Amino acid sequence: MATGELYAIILIVAALVLFRTMRNFYRPMSGTGVRLLMPILFMLPGVYVIMNPKAHATASEWLIAVAIGVVLSIPLIWTTDYEVRNDNQIYAKRSKGLIISFLAVFAIRFALRNYIDGLEPETMSALFVLVAFSYVVPWRVASYLKFRRVRQGLPTFGIKA
């Protein structure tokens, strides 16, 4: 796949995620919140990229990829919150911080991809999929826990945006 096509796909996916996130500010969330964990399932095919035998990375490179992902998840966790509105339904709190955080994470990943040289394409792909797992999983699990706390009538944890 050509680089331009890859970047176009990445931009489309990011735009769709951003659109869904913004739409959730105005639509009530139903159910138990399990839908918040669905992006983790959608990322499972990425395990094949990480397990690719052509991906040759050192243990420290794998750990750095995980650390970068966890660090990128922190602002997303801080800025994701839920509230009960006048109609007694749960909504994602409107947050410019969440949108800015998401765009910043996207920009950082994009910049890192262009900055890192000297890695084989398979290795770079595996490391970037691991970075994505490492920020999506903590962010979505924390979002689910925050949603459950609001649903149970308990205050959420974390910094308010």
FIBASE-235754 format. One record per atom (N, C-alpha, C): z negated, x negated, y negated. Coordinates in steps of 0.1 Angstrom, whole numbers, padded with zeros to 4 digits, always signed. Example, Ala and Ser with C-alpha at 12.3 -4.5 7.8 and 13.67 -1.06 7.14 Angstrom:
BEGIN
-0078-0132+0057 -0078-0123+0045 -0078-0132+0033 -0071-0128+0022 -0071-0137+0011 -0079-0129+0000 
***
This chain:
BEGIN
+0000-0009+0012 +0000+0000+0000 +0000-0009-0012 +0008-0006-0022 +0009-0014-0034 -0003-0012-0043 -0006-0022-0050 -0018-0022-0059 -0018-0010-0068 -0007-0007-0074 -0006+0004-0084 -0009+0017-0077 -0005+0019-0065 -0007+0032-0057 -0022+0033-0054 -0028+0022-0050 -0042+0021-0047 -0051+0025-0059 -0047+0019-0070 -0055+0022-0083 -0053+0037-0087 -0041+0042-0085 -0039+0056-0088 -0047+0065-0079 -0048+0062-0066 -0057+0070-0057 -0071+0069-0061 -0076+0057-0064 -0090+0055-0069 -0093+0063-0081 -0084+0063-0091 -0085+0071-0103 -0086+0086-0100 -0077+0091-0091 -0077+0105-0088 -0090+0109-0081 -0095+0101-0072 -0108+0104-0065 -0119+0104-0075 -0120+0094-0084 -0130+0093-0094 -0130+0106-0103 -0118+0110-0107 -0116+0121-0116 -0121+0134-0109 -0118+0135-0096 -0122+0147-0088 -0137+0147-0087 -0143+0136-0084 -0158+0135-0083 -0164+0139-0097 -0159+0134-0108 -0164+0137-0121 -0162+0151-0124 -0151+0157-0121 -0148+0171-0123 -0159+0180-0116 -0161+0177-0103 -0171+0184-0095 -0185+0183-0101 -0188+0171-0105 -0201+0169-0110 -0203+0177-0123 -0193+0177-0132 -0195+0185-0144 -0194+0200-0142 -0187+0204-0132 -0186+0218-0128 -0200+0223-0123 -0207+0214-0116 -0220+0218-0111 -0230+0221-0122 -0228+0216-0134 -0237+0219-0145 -0237+0234-0148 -0226+0241-0145 -0225+0255-0149 -0225+0265-0137 -0226+0260-0125 -0226+0269-0113 -0239+0267-0106 -0245+0278-0102 -0258+0277-0095 -0256+0271-0081 -0266+0264-0077 -0265+0258-0063 -0272+0267-0054 -0265+0270-0043 -0271+0279-0033 -0275+0271-0020 -0282+0278-0012 -0286+0272+0001 -0298+0262+0000 -0298+0254+0010 -0310+0245+0011 -0307+0231+0004 -0295+0229-0001 -0292+0216-0008 -0285+0207+0002 -0283+0210+0014 -0276+0201+0024 -0263+0197+0019 -0256+0205+0011 -0243+0202+0005 -0243+0189-0003 -0255+0186-0008 -0256+0174-0016 -0255+0161-0007 -0257+0163+0006 -0256+0152+0015 -0242+0150+0021 -0233+0160+0018 -0219+0159+0024 -0211+0147+0020 -0212+0142+0008 -0204+0129+0005 -0207+0118+0014 -0219+0118+0020 -0223+0107+0029 -0214+0109+0042 -0212+0121+0046 -0204+0123+0058 -0189+0120+0055 -0185+0123+0043 -0171+0120+0040 -0168+0105+0039 -0179+0097+0038 -0177+0082+0037 -0177+0076+0051 -0181+0084+0061 -0182+0078+0075 -0169+0071+0080 -0157+0075+0077 -0146+0068+0081 -0145+0054+0075 -0152+0051+0065 -0153+0038+0059 -0160+0028+0068 -0168+0033+0078 -0174+0024+0087 -0163+0015+0095 -0152+0021+0097 -0141+0014+0103 -0136+0002+0095 -0137+0004+0082 -0133-0007+0073 -0143-0018+0073 -0156-0014+0073 -0167-0024+0074 -0167-0031+0087 -0164-0025+0098 -0164-0030+0111 -0151-0038+0115 -0142-0038+0106 -0129-0045+0108 -0131-0059+0113 -0126-0063+0124 -0128-0077+0128 -0121-0087+0119 -0112-0083+0111 -0105-0092+0102 -0114-0095+0089 -0124-0087+0088 -0133-0089+0076 -0143-0100+0079 -0141-0111+0073 -0150-0123+0075 -0158-0125+0063 -0170-0120+0063 -0179-0123+0052 -0192-0129+0057 -0199-0137+0049 -0211-0143+0053 -0222-0132+0052 -0234-0135+0058 -0245-0126+0057 -0249-0124+0042 -0249-0135+0035 -0253-0134+0021 -0243-0125+0013 -0231-0125+0016 -0221-0116+0009 -0224-0101+0013 -0227-0099+0025 -0230-0085+0029 -0243-0081+0022 -0253-0089+0021 -0266-0086+0014 -0263-0084-0001 -0255-0092-0007 -0252-0090-0021 -0245-0077-0023 -0236-0073-0014 -0229-0060-0016 -0239-0049-0015 -0248-0050-0006 -0258-0039-0005 -0267-0039-0017 -0271-0051-0022 -0279-0051-0034 -0272-0046-0046 -0259-0049-0048 -0252-0044-0059 -0251-0028-0058 -0249-0023-0046 -0248-0009-0045 -0261-0002-0048 -0272-0008-0043 -0285-0002-0046 -0288-0002-0061 -0285-0013-0068 -0287-0014-0082 -0278-0004-0090 -0266-0002-0085 -0257+0008-0091 -0262+0023-0089 -0270+0025-0078 -0275+0038-0076 -0286+0042-0085 -0293+0033-0091 -0305+0036-0099 -0302+0044-0111 -0292+0041-0119 -0290+0050-0131 -0285+0064-0126 -0278+0064-0115 -0273+0077-0110 -0285+0086-0106 -0295+0080-0099 -0307+0087-0095 -0315+0091-0107 -0316+0083-0117 -0324+0086-0128 -0318+0098-0136 -0305+0098-0137 -0299+0108-0145 -0295+0121-0138 -0297+0122-0125 -0295+0134-0117 -0307+0142-0116 -0307+0154-0121 -0319+0163-0120 -0314+0177-0119 -0324+0186-0115 -0321+0200-0113 -0331+0208-0120 -0327+0221-0124 -0336+0230-0131 -0334+0244-0127 -0344+0252-0128 -0343+0267-0126 -0341+0273-0140 -0330+0280-0141 -0327+0287-0154 -0331+0301-0154 -0328+0308-0165 -0333+0322-0167 -0329+0331-0156 -0319+0329-0149 -0314+0338-0138 -0321+0335-0125 -0331+0326-0125 -0339+0322-0114 -0331+0315-0103 -0320+0308-0107 -0312+0300-0098 -0313+0286-0102 -0310+0277-0093 -0311+0263-0095 -0297+0257-0099 -0297+0250-0110 -0285+0243-0115 -0288+0228-0116 -0277+0221-0116 -0278+0206-0120 -0280+0206-0135 -0290+0198-0139 -0292+0197-0154 -0280+0190-0160 -0277+0196-0172 -0266+0190-0180 -0271+0176-0184 -0262+0166-0182 -0267+0153-0185 -0255+0144-0189 -0254+0140-0201 -0244+0131-0205 -0247+0117-0199 -0259+0114-0197 -0263+0102-0190 -0257+0101-0176 -0257+0112-0169 -0251+0111-0155 -0236+0108-0156 -0229+0114-0165 -0215+0112-0167 -0212+0097-0171 -0220+0093-0181 -0219+0079-0185 -0222+0069-0174 -0233+0072-0166 -0237+0064-0155 -0226+0063-0145 -0220+0075-0141 -0209+0075-0131 -0197+0067-0136 -0193+0069-0149 -0182+0061-0154 -0185+0046-0154 -0197+0043-0157 -0201+0029-0158 -0201+0023-0144 -0206+0030-0134 -0205+0025-0120 -0190+0023-0116 -0182+0033-0119 -0168+0032-0116 -0162+0020-0123 -0165+0018-0136 -0159+0006-0143 -0164-0007-0138 -0177-0008-0134 -0182-0020-0128 -0176-0023-0115 -0174-0013-0106 -0167-0016-0094 -0153-0021-0096 -0146-0014-0105 -0132-0018-0109 -0132-0032-0114 -0141-0035-0123 -0141-0049-0129 -0144-0059-0118 -0154-0056-0109 -0157-0066-0099 -0145-0068-0089 -0138-0058-0086 -0126-0059-0078 -0116-0069-0084 -0114-0068-0097 -0105-0076-0104 -0110-0091-0106 -0123-0092-0106 -0130-0105-0109 -0130-0114-0097 -0133-0108-0085 -0135-0115-0073 -0121-0120-0068 -0120-0133-0066 -0108-0139-0061 -0112-0147-0048 -0102-0150-0040 -0105-0159-0029 -0109-0152-0016 -0111-0139-0016 -0114-0132-0004 -0101-0125+0001 -0101-0125+0014 -0090-0118+0021 -0091-0103+0018 -0080-0096+0018 -0080-0081+0014 -0089-0073+0023 -0090-0076+0036 -0098-0069+0046 -0113-0071+0043 -0116-0083+0039 -0130-0087+0036 -0135-0080+0023 -0126-0080+0013 -0129-0074+0000 -0131-0059+0002 -0122-0053+0010 -0123-0038+0012 -0136-0035+0019 -0139-0043+0029 -0152-0040+0036 -0164-0041+0027 -0164-0052+0019 -0175-0054+0010 -0176-0042+0000 -0165-0038-0006 -0165-0027-0015 -0169-0013-0009 -0165-0011+0003 -0169+0001+0010 -0184+0001+0012 -0189-0011+0015 -0204-0013+0017 -0211-0010+0004 -0206-0015-0007 -0211-0013-0020 -0212+0002-0023 -0201+0009-0020 -0200+0024-0022 -0211+0031-0013 -0212+0027+0000 -0222+0033+0008 -0236+0031+0002 -0238+0019-0003 -0251+0015-0008 -0255+0021-0021 -0246+0027-0028 -0250+0035-0040 -0249+0050-0037 -0240+0055-0029 -0239+0069-0026 -0250+0074-0018 -0254+0067-0007 -0265+0072+0002 -0278+0073-0006 -0283+0063-0013 -0296+0065-0020 -0295+0076-0031 -0283+0077-0038 -0282+0087-0048 -0282+0101-0043 -0275+0103-0032 -0274+0116-0026 -0287+0120-0019 -0294+0111-0013 -0306+0114-0006 -0317+0118-0017 -0317+0110-0028 -0326+0113-0039 -0323+0126-0046 -0310+0129-0047 -0306+0142-0053 -0311+0153-0044 -0309+0152-0031 -0314+0162-0022 -0329+0164-0023 -0336+0153-0024 -0351+0154-0025 -0355+0161-0038 -0348+0157-0049 -0351+0164-0062 -0348+0179-0061 -0336+0182-0055 -0333+0196-0054 -0343+0204-0046 -0348+0198-0035 -0358+0205-0026 -0371+0207-0034 -0375+0197-0042 -0387+0198-0050 -0386+0209-0060 -0374+0211-0066 -0372+0222-0076 -0372+0235-0069 -0366+0235-0057 -0366+0248-0049 -0379+0252-0045 -0388+0242-0042 -0402+0245-0038 -0411+0248-0050 -0406+0246-0062 -0414+0248-0074 -0422+0237-0078 -0419+0225-0073 -0427+0213-0077 -0419+0205-0087 -0426+0197-0096 -0419+0189-0106 -0411+0178-0099 -0400+0175-0105 -0392+0164-0099 -0397+0151-0103 -0393+0140-0096 -0398+0127-0099 -0387+0120-0106 -0390+0108-0113 -0380+0100-0119 -0380+0102-0134 -0370+0095-0140 -0369+0096-0155 -0360+0107-0159 -0364+0115-0169 -0356+0126-0174 -0345+0120-0182 -0333+0126-0181 -0322+0121-0189 -0321+0129-0202 
***
